[in-house]
Amino acid sequence: MTFLITGLFRSAERLIVRFLGFTSKERYLLIEAFILLWTVRLGLWVFSFRNVESLSSINFVWNNDENISDEKIIWAITATNRFVPRATCLIQAISARVLLSMHGYSSEFRLGVAHEGDHLVAHAWLEKEGRVLIGGPISNFRLLPVERP
């Protein structure tokens, strides 16, 4: 038991030291990403996909800091998603979309399906100007239309 507690404290200490090693802009971006991932995760648990996706499509600029690239925003989402249980591709894509919008970037939310054996698999990703920002390889997926209310 003592070994387990000691290991947890060492892990937490390494995490804190690493976090403090980032610039203040990076720390702020990581905190934004963490909060958004949790908000979307809880939002999808409480509300329907249609409601959460509709809210995420609203374009609003919260912080138009030109020094933060879209790649850095995606980095923040992927760096913090491991701290949110079941942070699926859907949660990551919606969160990234909102965070990009908050920093003045536009992106396209995509949903697709593919056959894997006798199963149908769904996947969500985010694109900007035809380039996949988050969501990995999508070549096997057929794009689904996302209806707007």
C-alpha positions in Angstrom: 0.0 0.0 0.0 2.8 2.4 0.9 4.4 1.7 -2.5 1.2 2.6 -4.3 0.8 5.9 -2.5 4.5 6.7 -3.0 4.1 6.0 -6.7 1.1 8.2 -7.0 2.9 11.1 -5.3 5.8 10.7 -7.6 3.6 10.7 -10.7 1.7 13.8 -9.5 5.0 15.5 -8.7 6.3 14.8 -12.2 3.1 16.0 -13.8 3.2 19.3 -11.8 6.9 19.9 -12.6 6.2 19.3 -16.3 3.1 21.6 -16.2 5.1 24.3 -14.6 7.8 24.0 -17.2 5.4 25.2 -19.9 5.0 28.9 -20.8 2.1 30.7 -19.2 0.2 30.7 -22.6 0.7 26.9 -22.9 -0.5 26.4 -19.3 -3.6 28.5 -20.0 -4.3 26.6 -23.2 -3.9 23.3 -21.4 -6.4 24.4 -18.8 -8.8 25.6 -21.5 -8.6 22.3 -23.2 -9.0 20.3 -20.0 -12.2 22.3 -19.1 -13.6 22.0 -22.6 -13.0 18.2 -22.8 -14.8 17.7 -19.4 -17.6 20.1 -20.4 -18.2 18.3 -23.7 -17.9 14.9 -22.0 -20.5 15.8 -19.4 -22.7 17.6 -22.0 -22.9 14.5 -24.1 -23.8 12.5 -21.0 -26.7 14.9 -20.1 -27.8 16.3 -23.5 -28.2 14.8 -26.9 -25.5 14.8 -29.5 -27.5 17.2 -31.7 -27.7 19.8 -28.9 -24.0 19.6 -28.0 -22.9 19.7 -31.7 -25.2 22.7 -32.4 -23.8 24.6 -29.5 -20.2 23.8 -30.6 -20.9 25.2 -34.1 -21.4 28.7 -32.8 -18.5 30.8 -33.9 -17.3 33.1 -31.1 -13.9 34.5 -30.5 -12.9 34.4 -26.8 -9.2 35.0 -27.1 -7.8 35.9 -30.5 -4.2 35.5 -29.6 -2.3 35.3 -32.9 0.7 33.7 -31.3 -1.2 30.4 -30.7 -1.3 28.2 -33.8 -4.0 25.7 -34.6 -1.4 23.0 -34.2 -0.7 24.2 -30.6 -4.5 24.1 -29.9 -4.7 20.5 -31.2 -1.6 19.6 -29.0 -3.4 20.9 -25.9 -6.5 18.8 -26.7 -4.4 15.6 -27.3 -2.2 16.3 -24.2 -5.2 16.7 -21.8 -7.6 14.1 -23.2 -6.0 11.3 -21.1 -7.3 13.0 -18.0 -10.9 12.7 -19.1 -12.5 9.3 -18.9 -13.8 8.0 -22.3 -12.6 11.1 -24.2 -13.5 9.5 -27.5 -12.8 10.9 -30.9 -16.2 12.6 -30.8 -15.4 14.4 -27.5 -12.0 15.4 -28.8 -13.3 16.7 -32.2 -16.1 18.8 -30.6 -13.7 20.2 -27.9 -11.1 21.0 -30.5 -13.7 22.7 -32.7 -14.8 25.0 -29.8 -11.2 25.8 -28.7 -10.2 26.6 -32.3 -13.2 28.9 -32.6 -12.4 30.6 -29.3 -9.0 31.5 -30.8 -10.3 32.7 -34.1 -9.8 29.6 -36.3 -12.6 27.9 -38.3 -12.8 24.2 -38.8 -15.2 21.6 -40.1 -16.7 18.8 -37.9 -17.0 15.5 -39.7 -18.7 12.2 -38.9 -18.0 9.0 -40.8 -18.7 5.3 -40.7 -16.7 2.2 -41.9 -17.1 -1.5 -41.9 -14.7 -3.5 -39.8 -15.6 -7.1 -40.4 -19.3 -7.5 -39.7 -19.4 -4.4 -37.5 -20.1 -0.8 -38.4 -17.7 1.7 -36.7 -18.3 5.4 -36.3 -15.6 8.0 -36.1 -15.4 11.8 -35.7 -12.7 14.1 -36.8 -12.0 17.8 -37.5 -10.8 19.3 -40.8 -9.4 22.7 -41.8 -9.1 23.4 -45.5 -9.2 19.7 -46.3 -6.5 18.8 -43.8 -7.3 16.5 -40.8 -6.5 18.4 -37.6 -7.6 15.7 -35.1 -9.0 12.3 -35.6 -6.2 10.4 -37.3 -6.5 8.3 -40.5 -9.9 8.6 -42.1 -9.4 6.9 -45.5 -11.7 4.0 -44.6 -14.6 6.2 -43.4 -17.5 7.3 -45.5 -18.6 10.8 -44.6 -22.1 11.2 -43.0 -24.1 14.4 -43.4 -24.6 16.3 -40.1 -28.0 17.9 -40.2 -28.5 21.3 -38.8 -31.8 22.0 -36.9 
